[in-house]
Amino acid sequence: MFRATPAVLVLCLAFCSLAAFSCDEHRIDCDKAYSTYEINQCAAMELDKAKQQLAYYLETALEHHSDDTELVAAIQVAQQDWERYANAHCQAVYTQWRDGTIRGVMALSCMTQQTHARTHELWQRFLTFMDSTPAVLPEPGA
């Protein structure tokens, strides 16, 4: 028998929220979100934006360092390890709130925060310079 783990539940919630949100995108005002459904939809939308930005900064870092295949491989391994960590961490947050309807938004907001932090880390470590040379991309969140 299949037993859903917190990881599966978080991913399903995020995926289902995004799928459902695409139908209601024009109807939900996230500034006035009140119901659990609306709050989860808005949190899923924020996570999606953060993931898109992370993907852009990661791809840019990989392209920027494409002449250093060892570094590119190291960044890719680090990204995979970060994804495992972030998922495990946010699963723990989901577990902490498992008995309440807030569990979904807590897990989604955890993943959004982790994604923003990872994007900034990629920018700081791989898209900026030690001297006064301008960064390859603007600082995320700035």
Sequence and secondary structure as in RCSB ss.txt:
>XXXX:A:sequence
MFRATPAVLVLCLAFCSLAAFSCDEHRIDCDKAYSTYEINQCAAMELDKAKQQLAYYLETALEHHSDDTELVAAI
QVAQQDWERYANAHCQAVYTQWRDGTIRGVMALSCMTQQTHARTHELWQRFLTFMDSTPAVLPEPGA
>XXXX:A:secstr
     HHHHHHHHHHHHHHHHHHHTTT  GGG  SHHHHHHHHHHHHHHHHHHHHHHHHHHHHHTTT HHHHHHH
HHHHHHHHHHHHHHHHHHHHHTTTSTTHHHHHHHHHHHHHHHHHHHHHHHHS  SSS   SS  TT 
